[in-house]
Amino acid sequence: MMKYIAFALLFILGFVFPFSSNDAVNMVVNANYYLYDGETYTPPNVPIEYNESAYWVVPITSGNNIVTYFPIEDKSGELSSSRGANRGLFDTAEKLRELQFLKNSISSNPGVDWIFSQKYQTIFNEMSSQIEGEVFQLNTVETTLDSEGVSVNVSSLKNELKILAQDALDISEKIADASNKESKFVNSPSPDLFSELNFSFNEVFSMILEMNDKSIEYQSNVDKLKLLISNEDIEAQTKAQLFSILESPAGLKSLRNYNLDAIQIQESFDSVLKAVSLRQDSILDELDKRVAKDKVHKLLYDENDAIKEETNFTTLSELHSYILSEQNISLWESQSKVNSFEQNYSRAVNFYEKRDFEKAENYANESISDALGVIRKGMKEIDNTPVFDQNLLFMVAGLLTVILILLYLFNNRGKLNEALAPAPEEVDIYD
């Protein structure tokens, strides 16, 4: 019973805890051979949605530059091999990254504000109220002029103000909507959510620009009214009071600066999107190269099933050291295969180091075939049995030496006897 409970818990946990960001990073950085020395990675905070699937998209950087991305499916933990899906994932990942960089750069610039915020939602909302209040000020101007015997019609100015007030309110609401779209995209990035964000951003940019144009036109019409008043026979104090009343609200005066901020942000944002589009192919191509790099590295240095099955070794590099060792290289039956193996292995390593992975893979596969061919043919048969027994040879040599000595003594026995006989006693003749 406990076994079934444990299995059920593991089954449930498999859905509760899919492949995590850390798992994805470990797969890319530690479990495979995708990276070069000096390259770094950033653990993704959120998965990217694409075609109803979620992927951990791990960015690889060299310095401050993106090299490529690795899209890991969050349920299976597999690297995506679909170029179409990867294009969409990389595009979204790039836009998310660049959006965050753009916001950070703007926040560090005291001259520009990120307008998609609660602050600017409030600014335009208050601006709308200020503009509406200006309508009543125009009524005061109209009444004062009537009392001075000057007939003017400020209805068109009132309509302009009402339109501007509504525009400011609409912009406040659109900023809130764009900010919400931005938050959704950042927390759950997908191509669809970015399209919604981009549409909302452009809507705000366009509305602020349009309102700024209307504000300039309104100010031009107010200046015409001021000119009319200045030419009337009215007391200077009254004219000054009317001019003061006709001053645009503070919020409307600031609209020009908000418009300049919006234009700068829009230009930067459009530039970022263009750059993202231009580098998509190179980033996709680099992923293909890294997959090829990993494949060749494993062919050369990782366990190989074919080698394990036919030899006592596990990797091609180990087999290379064994076959071409000084004590073995000349003993193999198929010396042509040995030569071919040596050349193909060397070429595979050389092309791997030059990052020409297509050629490196071809030569690595050929060298595996050569190595197994060498092993199958085996070593030459060498008869190590000596022609003569060494001990017997020594005995024969000793015996011959003894015989030679005896023959020498026999042949020279006379001389030996003379040499050994006592010398005769000498007689002195003078005694």
Long-range contacts (C-beta under 8 A, 24 or more apart in sequence): 18-74, 18-75, 19-56, 19-72, 19-73, 19-74, 19-75, 19-76, 19-77, 20-56, 20-74, 21-45, 21-47, 21-56, 23-56, 23-72, 23-77, 24-56, 24-58, 24-70, 24-72, 24-74, 24-77, 25-56, 25-58, 27-72, 27-77, 27-79, 28-58, 28-60, 28-70, 28-72, 32-294, 33-293, 33-294, 33-297, 33-298, 34-60, 34-70, 34-290, 34-291, 34-293, 34-294, 35-60, 35-290, 38-62, 39-67, 44-93, 46-186, 46-187, 46-188, 46-189, 47-74, 48-89, 48-92, 48-93, 48-96, 48-189, 48-190, 49-188, 49-189, 49-190, 49-193, 50-85, 50-88, 50-89, 50-92, 50-190, 50-191, 51-85, 51-88, 55-80, 55-89, 57-89, 57-90, 57-92, 57-93, 59-93, 59-97, 66-94, 66-97, 66-279, 66-283, 67-283, 67-286, 68-283, 68-284, 68-286, 68-287, 68-290, 69-93, 69-283, 69-287, 70-287, 70-290, 79-291, 81-291, 83-284, 86-284, 86-287, 87-280, 87-284, 88-191, 90-280, 90-283, 90-284, 91-191, 91-276, 91-277, 91-280, 92-189, 92-190, 92-191, 92-194, 93-189, 94-276, 94-279, 94-280, 94-283, 95-189, 95-194, 95-272, 95-273, 95-276, 96-185, 96-186, 96-189, 96-194, 98-272, 98-273, 98-275, 98-276, 99-182, 99-185, 99-186, 99-269, 99-272, 100-186, 102-265, 102-268, 102-269, 102-272, 106-265, 106-268, 112-261, 112-264, 112-265, 113-261, 114-265, 115-175, 115-204, 115-208, 115-258, 115-261, 115-262, 115-265, 116-175, 116-178, 116-179, 116-182, 116-201, 116-204, 117-175, 117-179, 118-179, 120-172, 120-175, 120-258, 121-172, 121-175, 121-176, 121-179, 122-172, 123-172, 123-251, 123-254, 123-258, 124-168, 124-169, 124-171, 124-172, 124-175, 124-251, 125-168, 125-169, 125-172, 126-251, 127-168, 127-249, 127-251, 127-252, 127-254, 127-255, 128-165, 128-166, 128-168, 128-169, 128-172, 129-165, 130-249, 130-250, 130-251, 130-252, 131-161, 131-164, 131-165, 131-168, 131-249, 131-251, 131-252, 132-161, 132-162, 132-165, 133-249, 134-161, 134-248, 134-249, 134-252, 135-161, 135-162, 135-165, 137-245, 137-246, 138-246, 140-245, 141-225, 141-242, 141-245, 141-246, 144-238, 144-241, 144-242, 145-229, 145-232, 145-242, 148-232, 148-234, 148-238, 150-228, 150-229, 150-232, 150-234, 152-225, 152-228, 154-225, 156-221, 157-218, 157-221, 157-222, 157-225, 160-214, 160-217, 160-218, 160-221, 161-218, 163-214, 164-211, 164-214, 164-215, 164-218, 164-252, 167-207, 167-210, 167-211, 167-214, 168-211, 168-251, 170-207, 171-204, 171-207, 171-208, 171-211, 174-200, 174-203, 174-204, 174-207, 175-204, 178-203, 178-204, 198-273, 201-266, 201-269, 202-266, 204-262, 205-262, 205-263, 205-265, 205-266, 208-255, 208-258, 208-259, 208-262, 209-259, 209-262, 209-263, 211-255, 211-259, 212-255, 212-256, 212-258, 212-259, 215-248, 215-252, 215-255, 215-256, 218-248, 219-248, 222-246, 222-248, 289-355, 289-357, 292-357, 292-358, 292-361, 293-352, 293-355, 293-357, 295-357, 295-361, 296-348, 296-352, 296-357, 296-360, 296-361, 296-364, 297-352, 299-348, 299-361, 299-364, 299-365, 299-368, 300-348, 300-349, 300-352, 300-364, 304-368, 306-368, 306-372, 307-368, 307-371, 307-372, 310-372, 310-375, 310-376, 311-372, 311-375, 316-345, 316-364, 316-367, 316-368, 316-371, 319-371, 319-375, 320-345, 320-367, 320-371, 323-371, 323-374, 323-375, 328-379, 331-379, 331-380, 331-382, 332-374, 332-377, 332-378, 332-379, 332-380, 333-377, 333-378, 333-379, 333-380, 334-373, 334-374, 334-377, 337-370, 337-373, 337-374, 337-377, 338-370, 338-374, 340-366, 340-370, 341-367, 341-370, 341-371, 341-373, 341-374, 344-370, 345-370, 345-371
